[in-house]
């Protein structure tokens, strides 16, 4: 079935091909895009790093405690004292 414009549906949905660029043009475009990036300041990076380390310690403590509780429960249910 034809669309009102007279083109088939498959031809209308096909994406247009982008022209290939050489390596020098590609790296020039990459450099242009990198210059548009808003980089974090040194203070923001340090703050984010500290918060990440704090969260890692909190998560490690949580999983250590959860493992200890599960271990005690399994020992109680199985009647074993050492695993």
N, C-alpha and C positions, 0 to 999 in steps of 0.2 A: 504494500500500500504506500502511496506517495504522500508526502507531507504537503501542506499548502504551498510551500515555496518551490515544490517540484524536485527537491532532493530526497534521496533515500535516507532512512533513519540511520543506517550504518555509516554512511559517509558524513553525516552531520555530527555523529558522536566521536569520530576519530580525532585524536589530538594532533595538533600541528607539530611537525618535527622541528626541533631546535637545531640551528647550524652548529657544527662541531667547531671548537676553538682549539688553537694550539696551546702548548704548555706555557709559553710566556704570557699569552693573553689570560689563561686560566689563573696563573699566579698573580697577575696584576689585579684581576677581579677579586681574588681572595684577599689581597692586601687592602683593597678598597672597602670590602665588607668588614674586615677586622677593624678598620679605623672607625666604623660606625658603632662598634660595641661599646657599651658603657661599662667600664671596668670598675671593680670594687676598689675602695681605698685600702691602704695598709691596715688602718684601724678596724674596718669592717671585716677584713680577712682574719685578723687576729681574734676578733670577737667570735666569728663563726667557728674558727678552729677550737677555741676554748669551749664553746657550747657543744660542739661535736664530741670532744673528749669527755665532757661531763655526762652527756647522754650515753656514751659507750660504757662509762663506769656504772651508771644507774642501771642500764640494761644487763650488764654482767652481774651485778649484785642481785637483780631480780631473778635471773635465770639460775644463779647459784642457789638462791633460797628455794626456788621452785623445785630444783633437782633434789635438794636436801629433803624437802617435804615428801616428794614422791618416793625417794629412797626409804625414808622412815615408814611410809605407808606400805610399801612392798615388803619390807622386812617384817612388819607386824602381821601382814596377811599370810606370808609364807612361813613364818615362825623361824626364820634364819637370823642369826646375829651378825654374821660377816658375809660380805659378798666379794 
